[in-house]
Amino acid sequence: MRLLGGLLLAAVLVAVAVVGWGAWGWYGASTVGKETSFIVPSGAALSSVADKLEDEGLIASAETFTLRAKLLGSDAPIKAGEFLIPAGASGSAILAKLQSNDVVRRFVTIPEGMPSILVHEKLMAEPLLTGEIAVPAEGSVLPESYDFERGESRQAVLDRMQAAMTRALAEEWEKRGPNIAVSTPREALILAGIVEKETGVPEERTKVAGLYSNRLRQGIMLQADPTIIYPITKGKPLGRRIRQSEIAAINDYNTYSMLGLPKAPITNPGRASIAAVLNPAKTSALYMVADGKGGHAFADTLAEHNANVEKWYALRRERGEM
């Protein structure tokens, strides 16, 4: 009887020890010394993730981690993506992290007015993205900040950027006003690119859009300097003054030598510039020139415009720019 009692006690003690070993190894702090990035490949199973955790020094044993996860952990699926494993994270905490939606998100920002050739360079220069992409069609990318995961394809990110522009253009077209000078969303996009390039002052956008809308309606050449530059640099900065030969050049973009809109966008306009073109200010302005303060001086007549130009030239001479 005593022997049976002793065996029962021993069994209980062993069971307690096993449970204690399992619980401590599962819930106790690990020896991970610092926050560490860990990537779960798409479609990875628990066993392969455990092997990867062991290989990267985040757990002591893949076998025991897998066993404890099955006995003590949640049966929720492991998510793919990049996770940050905290210093000292227990096995339980690591599994919970990998089953959560707490995936590391990174961002790439496309500023308003960035041409597609520079969008391409920016995406290709991001080392955490993968794969090759072609230069996207001009005007097809909506300037915004986009999140991405480490290892995601550049094409997938670009697809989101282009889908965002498609949605934005459609939404703004639905809100268009009655006094627009464009007939289609495509024309709105082209004119918005000119507005985007012509002013960096948010408060001016609708007035600049109104000015160019007036010119389109009245059959006056738009005479927008950025349309001269685009065929030369594909939207990159020219880095010098425009030459007379370039002003006179005949092509599908130069609005100094053609009536109407260029054949295609000259940049990727932001949503605000698209909205400005589709709800332009009611103005009689037909001319504008820099005012020396970052904005423009607007004029209804050529005489007024010439006077504004003289003020601008005088200011530039004063600054030593001429």
C-alpha positions as CSV (number, residue, x, y, z in Angstrom):
1,M,0.0,0.0,0.0
2,R,2.8,2.3,0.9
3,L,4.5,1.4,-2.3
4,L,1.4,2.2,-4.3
5,G,1.1,5.5,-2.5
6,G,4.7,6.3,-3.2
7,L,4.3,5.5,-6.9
8,L,1.2,7.7,-7.1
9,L,3.1,10.6,-5.4
10,A,6.0,10.1,-7.7
11,A,3.7,10.2,-10.7
12,V,2.0,13.4,-9.5
13,L,5.4,15.0,-8.9
14,V,6.5,14.0,-12.4
15,A,3.3,15.3,-13.9
16,V,3.7,18.6,-12.0
17,A,7.3,18.8,-13.1
18,V,6.3,18.2,-16.7
19,V,3.5,20.8,-16.6
20,G,5.9,23.2,-14.9
21,W,8.5,22.6,-17.5
22,G,6.0,23.1,-20.3
23,A,4.5,26.2,-18.7
24,W,7.8,27.9,-17.8
25,G,9.2,27.2,-21.2
26,W,6.1,28.6,-22.9
27,Y,5.3,31.6,-20.7
28,G,8.6,32.4,-19.2
29,A,10.8,35.2,-20.7
30,S,13.3,34.2,-23.4
31,T,16.9,35.1,-23.9
32,V,16.2,37.3,-26.9
33,G,18.3,40.4,-26.1
34,K,16.7,43.0,-28.3
35,E,13.7,43.7,-30.5
36,T,14.2,41.6,-33.7
37,S,12.6,41.6,-37.1
38,F,11.2,38.2,-38.2
39,I,9.6,37.3,-41.5
40,V,7.0,34.7,-42.0
41,P,7.0,33.5,-45.7
42,S,3.6,33.2,-47.4
43,G,2.1,29.8,-46.8
44,A,4.6,28.7,-44.2
45,A,3.5,26.0,-41.7
46,L,4.0,26.1,-38.0
47,S,6.9,23.6,-38.1
48,S,8.8,25.5,-40.8
49,V,8.3,28.8,-38.9
50,A,9.6,27.1,-35.7
51,D,12.7,25.9,-37.6
52,K,13.2,29.5,-38.9
53,L,12.8,30.9,-35.3
54,E,15.4,28.5,-34.1
55,D,17.8,29.3,-36.9
56,E,17.5,33.0,-36.1
57,G,18.1,32.5,-32.4
58,L,14.6,33.5,-31.3
59,I,13.8,30.2,-29.6
60,A,16.0,27.4,-28.2
61,S,14.3,24.5,-29.9
62,A,11.9,24.2,-32.8
63,E,10.7,20.8,-31.7
64,T,9.8,22.0,-28.1
65,F,8.3,25.2,-29.4
66,T,6.0,23.3,-31.8
67,L,5.0,20.8,-29.1
68,R,4.2,23.6,-26.6
69,A,2.4,25.6,-29.3
70,K,0.1,22.6,-30.0
71,L,-0.6,21.8,-26.3
72,L,-0.8,25.3,-24.9
73,G,-1.1,27.8,-27.7
74,S,-4.0,29.0,-29.8
75,D,-4.9,27.2,-33.0
76,A,-5.3,30.4,-34.9
77,P,-3.4,30.5,-38.2
78,I,0.1,32.1,-38.5
79,K,0.1,35.2,-40.7
80,A,2.6,35.9,-43.4
81,G,4.6,39.1,-43.2
82,E,7.3,40.9,-41.2
83,F,6.9,41.0,-37.4
84,L,8.9,42.7,-34.6
85,I,9.6,40.2,-31.8
86,P,10.1,42.1,-28.5
87,A,13.2,41.5,-26.3
88,G,12.6,38.7,-23.9
89,A,9.4,37.5,-25.6
90,S,8.2,34.2,-24.4
91,G,7.2,31.3,-26.7
92,S,3.6,32.2,-26.0
93,A,4.1,35.8,-26.9
94,I,6.0,34.9,-30.1
95,L,3.2,32.7,-31.3
96,A,0.6,35.3,-30.4
97,K,2.5,37.9,-32.3
98,L,2.8,35.7,-35.4
99,Q,-1.0,35.0,-35.3
100,S,-1.8,38.7,-35.0
101,N,-2.3,41.4,-37.7
102,D,0.6,43.4,-36.2
103,V,2.6,43.2,-39.4
104,V,5.3,45.8,-39.9
105,R,4.1,48.3,-42.5
106,R,6.6,50.6,-44.3
107,F,5.7,53.6,-46.5
108,V,6.7,55.1,-49.8
109,T,5.5,58.6,-50.5
110,I,4.8,60.0,-54.0
111,P,4.7,63.8,-53.8
112,E,2.2,65.8,-55.8
113,G,3.6,66.5,-59.2
114,M,6.2,63.7,-59.3
115,P,6.5,62.6,-62.9
116,S,6.4,58.9,-63.7
117,I,10.1,58.6,-64.5
118,L,10.9,59.6,-60.9
119,V,8.1,57.4,-59.5
120,H,9.9,54.5,-61.3
121,E,13.3,55.5,-59.9
122,K,11.9,55.8,-56.3
123,L,10.3,52.4,-56.4
124,M,13.4,50.8,-57.9
125,A,15.6,52.4,-55.2
126,E,13.5,50.9,-52.4
127,P,15.6,48.0,-51.2
128,L,12.8,46.2,-49.3
129,L,10.7,45.8,-52.5
130,T,11.3,43.1,-55.1
131,G,11.1,42.6,-58.8
132,E,11.2,44.9,-61.8
133,I,8.7,47.4,-63.1
134,A,8.4,49.5,-66.3
135,V,8.0,53.3,-66.1
136,P,4.2,53.8,-65.5
137,A,2.1,55.8,-67.8
138,E,2.3,59.5,-67.0
139,G,-0.7,60.6,-64.9
140,S,-1.6,57.1,-63.9
141,V,-0.2,57.3,-60.3
142,L,-2.0,59.1,-57.5
143,P,0.5,61.0,-55.3
144,E,0.0,59.7,-51.7
145,S,1.8,57.7,-49.1
146,Y,1.5,53.9,-49.6
147,D,2.3,51.2,-47.1
148,F,4.1,48.0,-48.1
149,E,5.6,44.9,-46.6
150,R,9.2,43.9,-46.8
151,G,9.6,41.6,-49.8
152,E,6.5,42.8,-51.5
153,S,6.8,43.2,-55.3
154,R,7.2,46.6,-56.8
155,Q,4.5,45.8,-59.3
156,A,2.0,45.2,-56.5
157,V,2.7,48.6,-54.9
158,L,2.5,50.3,-58.3
159,D,-0.8,48.6,-59.0
160,R,-2.2,50.1,-55.8
161,M,-0.9,53.5,-56.8
162,Q,-2.6,53.3,-60.2
163,A,-5.8,51.9,-58.8
164,A,-5.9,54.8,-56.4
165,M,-5.7,57.3,-59.2
166,T,-8.4,55.5,-61.2
167,R,-10.7,55.8,-58.1
168,A,-9.8,59.4,-57.3
169,L,-10.3,60.6,-60.9
170,A,-13.7,58.9,-61.1
171,E,-14.8,60.3,-57.7
172,E,-13.7,63.9,-58.6
173,W,-15.4,63.6,-62.0
174,E,-18.7,62.8,-60.3
175,K,-18.3,66.1,-58.3
176,R,-17.5,68.2,-61.3
177,G,-19.0,71.7,-61.5
178,P,-21.0,73.2,-64.4
179,N,-18.2,75.6,-65.5
180,I,-15.5,73.2,-66.5
181,A,-13.6,73.5,-69.8
182,V,-12.8,69.8,-70.2
183,S,-15.0,67.1,-71.7
184,T,-13.6,63.9,-70.3
185,P,-11.8,62.6,-67.2
186,R,-8.7,62.2,-69.4
187,E,-8.8,65.8,-70.3
188,A,-9.3,66.8,-66.7
189,L,-6.2,64.7,-65.8
190,I,-4.1,66.4,-68.5
191,L,-5.1,69.9,-67.4
192,A,-4.6,69.0,-63.7
193,G,-1.0,68.1,-64.5
194,I,-0.4,71.6,-65.9
195,V,-2.1,73.2,-62.8
196,E,0.0,71.0,-60.6
197,K,3.2,72.1,-62.3
198,E,2.3,75.8,-62.5
199,T,1.6,76.5,-58.8
200,G,2.9,75.1,-55.5
201,V,0.5,77.4,-53.6
202,P,-2.6,75.4,-52.6
203,E,-4.8,78.6,-52.4
204,E,-4.0,79.3,-56.1
205,R,-5.0,76.0,-57.6
206,T,-8.6,76.9,-58.4
207,K,-7.7,80.3,-59.8
208,V,-4.9,78.8,-62.0
209,A,-7.4,76.2,-63.1
210,G,-9.9,79.0,-63.8
211,L,-7.3,80.9,-65.9
212,Y,-6.5,77.9,-68.1
213,S,-10.1,77.0,-68.4
214,N,-10.8,80.5,-69.7
215,R,-8.0,80.1,-72.3
216,L,-9.3,76.8,-73.5
217,R,-12.8,78.2,-73.9
218,Q,-11.6,81.2,-75.8
219,G,-9.2,79.3,-78.1
220,I,-6.1,81.0,-76.6
221,M,-2.9,79.0,-76.4
222,L,-2.3,77.8,-72.8
223,Q,1.4,78.8,-73.0
224,A,2.4,76.8,-69.9
225,D,6.2,76.5,-69.5
226,P,6.1,73.0,-68.0
227,T,4.7,71.7,-71.3
228,I,7.8,72.9,-73.1
229,I,10.1,71.1,-70.6
230,Y,8.3,67.8,-70.5
231,P,9.3,66.4,-74.0
232,I,12.9,67.3,-73.2
233,T,13.3,65.8,-69.7
234,K,10.1,63.6,-69.2
235,G,9.3,65.8,-66.2
236,K,12.7,66.0,-64.5
237,P,14.0,69.5,-63.7
238,L,15.5,71.2,-66.7
239,G,18.2,72.8,-64.7
240,R,18.5,75.9,-66.9
241,R,16.4,78.5,-68.6
242,I,14.2,77.5,-71.5
243,R,15.7,78.3,-74.9
244,Q,13.9,80.2,-77.6
245,S,14.2,77.2,-79.9
246,E,12.4,75.1,-77.3
247,I,9.6,77.7,-77.0
248,A,9.1,77.5,-80.7
249,A,9.4,73.7,-80.9
250,I,6.4,71.9,-82.5
251,N,5.4,68.7,-80.8
252,D,2.4,67.1,-79.0
253,Y,3.1,68.8,-75.7
254,N,4.3,72.4,-76.3
255,T,1.4,74.7,-75.6
256,Y,3.4,77.7,-76.9
257,S,3.1,76.2,-80.4
258,M,-0.3,74.5,-80.3
259,L,-3.9,75.2,-79.3
260,G,-5.6,73.1,-76.7
261,L,-4.3,70.5,-74.3
262,P,-1.1,68.4,-74.7
263,K,-1.7,64.9,-76.0
264,A,-1.1,63.4,-72.5
265,P,-0.4,64.4,-68.9
266,I,3.0,65.9,-68.1
267,T,3.1,64.7,-64.5
268,N,1.1,62.8,-61.8
269,P,-1.2,65.5,-60.4
270,G,-2.5,65.3,-56.9
271,R,-6.2,65.0,-56.0
272,A,-6.4,68.7,-55.1
273,S,-5.3,69.8,-58.6
274,I,-7.8,67.4,-60.2
275,A,-10.6,68.8,-58.0
276,A,-9.5,72.4,-58.9
277,V,-9.8,71.7,-62.7
278,L,-13.3,70.2,-62.1
279,N,-14.4,73.1,-59.9
280,P,-12.3,76.0,-61.2
281,A,-12.6,79.5,-59.7
282,K,-14.9,81.9,-61.4
283,T,-12.4,84.4,-62.7
284,S,-11.8,86.5,-65.8
285,A,-8.0,86.1,-65.5
286,L,-6.1,85.1,-68.7
287,Y,-2.5,85.8,-67.7
288,M,-0.2,85.2,-64.7
289,V,3.4,85.7,-63.8
290,A,5.4,85.0,-60.7
291,D,5.0,87.6,-58.0
292,G,8.4,86.9,-56.2
293,K,6.7,85.6,-53.1
294,G,6.1,82.0,-54.3
295,G,2.8,82.7,-55.9
296,H,1.5,84.6,-59.0
297,A,0.2,87.9,-60.1
298,F,-3.0,87.5,-62.2
299,A,-4.3,89.8,-64.9
300,D,-7.3,90.0,-67.1
301,T,-5.7,92.0,-69.9
302,L,-2.4,91.8,-71.7
303,A,-1.6,95.4,-70.6
304,E,-2.0,94.4,-66.9
305,H,0.0,91.3,-67.5
306,N,2.9,93.2,-69.1
307,A,3.0,95.6,-66.1
308,N,3.2,92.5,-63.8
309,V,6.0,91.1,-65.9
310,E,7.9,94.3,-65.6
311,K,7.6,94.2,-61.8
312,W,8.8,90.6,-61.8
313,Y,11.8,91.5,-64.0
314,A,12.6,94.5,-61.8
315,L,12.6,92.2,-58.7
316,R,14.8,89.7,-60.4
317,R,17.3,92.4,-61.4
318,E,17.3,93.6,-57.8
319,R,18.1,90.0,-56.7
320,G,20.9,89.8,-59.2
321,E,19.1,87.0,-61.2
322,M,19.1,89.0,-64.5
